[in-house]
Amino acid sequence: MDPLIYGAATNIARDVRDGGLTRCRSAEGSTAAKIEALLNYLEGVVFRHGDAAVDGLVADAPGGRLPVACRTGCAWCCHQDVDVSIPEAILIARRRDAAHGPEGRPSGAPAHRPAPLRVVGRSRAGLPCPLLSEEKTCSVYAVRPFACRTLLSSDAVLCEDALKSAVSGKADVYMKFYGVLQLVGCAHRAGINAITRELGLQHDDVSLVSALSQISDDKDTVERWMAGARVFTPRAGP
């Protein structure tokens, strides 16, 4: 990796960590209060900072603006289970619970729509993310994780071909996305993980789908995590 790019990513992670620890340490009371401060920081500051960094890289790339094919309603990439930090999963679960019906579907979605949470290798099964609405939009878009925020493709046709190829079991077709933007997302997520590590909490990357399922099935999951238990399975594969 280019030393300049590595250094920039390291600085992002450090700044996210330091800003978050300041917020958490200023929160009075229990670990729950500190996590509340962290979630507010994630939603109100870190996501916005990440979006601004991505927008800047897209607009000011050497040679001109990067071509981005992503559009509202284009959801070919929304058939995979992405890596998230535990605070991202908790924040998304909150928004899901506020927006979705009791069975985990976006409000108003028909009952027959398949939205299982426990699927390994979702792209191979051709199943959409359980947070994807009938209109092919993200039902928790404002708090979507960094893995999704920074996955920008230059060719929607290749994204479609990649999904269809995965479902059919044919030779792999690869999307055209920008690795440097994904690195920006990883750096921000690393900063969030560093905060939870400093708080003495489990700080692994986890599967979004599995974490949402666990939080939904076991209402004590988040409380046990805040008490210091290792309750989430670290991400080990697709």
Residue pairs with C-beta under 8 A, 6 or more apart in sequence:
5 180
5 183
8 187
9 183
9 184
9 186
9 187
10 187
12 53
12 184
12 187
12 188
12 191
13 187
13 188
13 190
13 191
13 194
14 191
15 191
16 46
16 49
16 187
16 188
16 190
16 191
16 192
16 194
16 195
17 191
17 192
17 194
17 195
17 198
19 41
19 45
19 46
20 38
20 41
20 42
20 46
20 191
20 192
20 195
21 195
21 198
23 37
23 38
23 40
23 41
24 34
24 35
24 37
24 38
24 41
24 195
24 199
25 34
26 37
27 33
27 34
27 36
27 37
31 199
31 201
31 226
31 227
32 226
34 199
35 87
35 90
35 199
35 226
38 87
38 192
38 195
38 196
38 199
39 87
39 90
39 91
39 94
42 87
42 88
42 91
42 192
43 91
43 142
43 143
46 188
46 191
46 192
47 143
47 146
47 149
49 188
50 146
50 149
50 150
50 184
50 185
50 188
51 149
53 184
54 149
54 150
54 152
54 181
54 184
54 185
57 66
57 178
57 180
57 181
57 184
58 65
58 66
58 68
58 152
58 181
59 65
66 152
66 154
66 178
67 154
68 152
68 153
68 154
69 153
69 154
69 155
69 156
69 159
70 152
70 153
70 156
71 156
72 137
73 135
73 136
73 137
74 136
74 156
74 159
75 128
75 132
75 136
75 137
76 156
76 159
76 160
76 162
76 163
77 148
77 151
77 153
77 159
77 163
77 175
78 128
78 129
78 132
78 136
78 138
78 148
79 122
79 123
79 126
79 127
79 128
79 129
79 163
79 166
80 122
80 123
80 129
80 238
81 119
81 120
81 121
81 122
81 129
81 207
81 208
81 209
81 210
81 238
82 145
82 147
82 148
82 207
82 208
83 147
83 189
83 205
83 206
83 207
83 208
83 235
84 92
84 145
84 146
84 147
84 189
84 205
84 206
84 207
84 208
84 211
85 145
85 189
85 192
85 193
85 196
85 203
85 205
85 206
86 196
86 201
86 202
86 203
86 204
86 206
86 211
86 225
86 232
87 192
87 195
87 196
88 143
88 145
88 146
88 189
88 192
88 208
89 145
89 206
89 208
89 211
89 212
89 215
89 232
90 215
90 222
91 143
92 131
92 140
92 143
92 144
92 145
92 208
92 212
93 211
93 212
93 215
93 216
93 222
95 140
95 142
95 143
96 104
96 131
96 139
96 140
96 212
99 106
99 107
99 139
99 140
100 106
100 107
100 139
101 107
101 109
103 111
103 115
104 115
104 117
104 130
104 216
105 111
105 113
105 115
105 130
106 131
106 133
106 134
106 139
108 134
109 115
109 133
109 134
110 134
113 134
114 127
115 128
115 130
116 127
116 130
117 130
117 209
117 210
117 212
117 213
117 216
118 209
118 210
118 213
119 125
119 127
119 209
120 238
121 238
122 128
122 129
122 209
123 163
123 166
123 167
123 238
124 166
124 167
124 169
125 167
126 163
126 166
126 167
129 138
129 208
129 209
130 209
130 212
131 138
131 139
131 140
131 212
132 138
132 139
133 139
138 144
138 148
145 189
145 208
146 185
146 186
146 188
146 189
147 182
147 185
147 189
147 208
149 185
150 181
150 182
150 184
150 185
151 177
151 181
151 182
151 185
152 177
152 178
152 181
153 159
153 175
153 176
153 177
154 176
154 177
154 178
155 175
155 176
158 173
158 174
158 175
158 176
159 175
161 173
162 172
162 173
162 174
162 175
164 173
165 171
165 172
165 173
166 172
166 173
189 205
193 203
193 204
193 205
194 203
196 202
196 203
197 203
200 228
201 225
201 226
201 228
202 225
202 229
202 230
202 231
202 232
204 232
204 234
204 235
205 234
205 235
206 232
206 233
206 234
206 235
207 233
207 235
210 232
210 233
211 232
214 221
214 231
214 232
215 221
215 222
221 231
221 232
224 231
225 231
225 232
